[in-house]
Amino acid sequence: MTFKEINKALASKIKIDELVEVFRSEIDELSSLGNVVMLSQELLTFQNITDFCVDGYRIVRLKDITDISTCDKNDTLSFMNMIYKKERLFPETQTFIDAKSWNAVFKSL
């Protein structure tokens, strides 16, 4: 996917209870799963999901993302998302993390 395609797909998922799988193949062999909380021109903030538990937040540089997978294009992810909604595993409230820059991230934490 191109940077523009990734950015557009992520922007459509901000603050909705929908899982997104993020790939950074040049940095990590494993993908990250979560729901998008904030998106800036440089950074993506999402609630990290591991083994059906919300495991804090992850903040990654957009330029490091090589691909993403969304529920509308991935049946497995869509099925997992359905389980999350049915079991009410998405957190009721989200912490605001200002992701405009790394400086802003650290100040908001």
N, C-alpha and C positions, 0 to 999 in steps of 0.2 A: 504494500500500500504506500501511496505517497504521503508526505507530511500533511498536505492539504486534506486528503481523504481521512486520515487518522484524526485530525483536528475536528473536522466536520462531524464525524461519527461520535466522537467523545462529547462534543458540545451538545449533541441531541440527547445525551444520557445524564446530564447534570441534575443532581438532586431528585432522581426518580429511583425507585426501588427496582433496579434492573442490573443484573450481573454483566460485567465486561471482563474479558480476559486480555491481559496486556502482555505483549511479547517484547523483550529487549534482547534479541538473539546475539548481539555483539557483546553483551555484558553478562548475561545470565542464560543458562540453558533451560531453566524452568520459567514458565509463565507465571504471572500473578493474577489473582482473581479478586474482584471486588466491585463496589459500586462507586461511581464517580461523585465526588463531593464538590470539587472546585477545579476550574480550568483557567489558566492564564495563558499568555502568549508563549511562556517558557516552561511552565510546570503543570503537572497533573497531580491532584490530590484525590486519593480514593481510599475507602475503607477496605483494608486488606482482609480477605476471607481465607481461612485455612481450616480444613476438616469441618466444615459447616459451623464455624465459629468466627465472629468478627474479631480480628486480631490486630486492633489498632489501625493506624493510618499509614499509608505509604505515599511518599512524594517523589515523583520521578520527573526527569527532564523530558519534555516532549521530543526533543531531537534524538533521544536514545531509543524511543519506541520504534520498533521495526514493523509491527503488525498488531492488530487488535481483532478480537472476535466478539460479536454481539449476539444477543439472543435471537434476533430476527434472521441471523444467517447460520446459526449453530444449534442443532436439535438438542445436543447434550446440555449445552449451556441453558437453553430454554427450559429443559426439564428440571435442571437444578434450580433455576430461578422460580419455577412453579412451586417447588418444595419449600424454598425460602419464604415465599409469600404465604403458602398454606400453613406453615409452621410458625409464622411470624418471627423469623430469624433476623430480619432487617431491624436495626436499632430504631426505636421510636424517635429519638432526637439525634442530631449530628452536631458535633463541635465545629464551630467556625474556625477555619484555618485560612488565613490570608495567603494565597499562593501567587501573589504578584511577583515576588522575588524571594530568594533564599533569606534575605534580611527580614522581609515581612513575615515569612514562615516562622522564623525563630522568635520574633517579637510576639506573634499571636499564640505561640505555644507557652 
